Amino acid sequence: MSYARINIVEFNSEEFAKAEIKDFASSAAAEFPEAEIIVSVATGAESVVIVSVYPDEDAFERSAVARAARLKGHEERFKNVEVLEGEVALAHVKPN
């Protein structure tokens, strides 16, 4: 069963938010190669919600190393990072 991580991130400034969101958009697929879906939603000038879905809990657990590496060294940019996780109950993607 698919497993997801939801990151709710508040930044210390709008500039930090813009920089981190841009950097994540350009490197997320390479940093998290096992993720089936990655969605980043800017929810305000200084906040973002990121949802990543993995094929199973094992793949989710393996991604923890990359997640820790992404956060390390940028602590001053984050006001708060809340993380939720769980089994995916629905993943609907409208076909083209």
N, C-alpha and C positions, 0 to 999 in steps of 0.2 A: 504494500500500500504506500502511496506517495506520502511524503513527510515535508512539512514546511517550517520555515523560520520567518518570523515577522519582526523586523527591526523598526522601532519608532524612535527617530533621532531628532534631537533638538540641538542646534548649533549655537555657539556663543556670538555669532554675528551673521549678517546676510552674506558678507564676503566669504566667510568660511563655508557657508551652506552652498553657495554657487560653485566654489572651487571643488568641494568634495563631491557634489552631485555630478559635475562635469567629468571629474576624474573617474568616478565609479562607472559612469555611462560608457567611457572609452575602454575600460579594462575588466569589467565584471565577467564577461563571457570567458575570458582567458583565466581569470583568477578562480572562477567557480565552474570548471568544465563539466561537472556532473549535474549541475542544476538544469532542470528541464524548462523551467520558467523563471525569469527574474523580472520583476516589475518594480519600478521606482516611481513614486508619486510625490511631487513637491506639494506639501500640504499647507505651506505658508512660506514667508520670506526666509525663515530660519528653521524650517523643519521639513522632514521627508519620512515617508513610510516605504520600506523596501520589503517585498515579499519574494522569497525564493523557494521554489518547489523542487524537491529531489525525488528520485524514483523510489527510495526507501529510506528507512532510518539509518542504515549503515552509511549510505552515501552522504546523508545529512551530517552524521558524526565526522566523517572524513573532511568535510568542508570547514570544520571548526578551526583547523590550523590556518587556513587561508583567511578566515574572518579575523582571527586574532592578529595576524600579520598586517591586515588592512588597518586595524584600529591603532596598532602600536606606533608610537611616534607622532601621533596626531591628537593626543589627549586634550591639548589646550583648545582644540577646535570644537569639542563636544561639551554641551551643557548637560545633556542627559541622553543615555541610550537604554531603551527598554526593549527586551527581547521576549517574544512569545514563540512557542513552537507547538506542533501537534500534527496529527494525521489529517490529510486533506479529505474533506467530505464531499467537495464538489470542485471541479476544474473544467469549466465550460469555455471553449474558445469557438467563436462563430466561424464556420468555414467560409473561405472567400468565394 
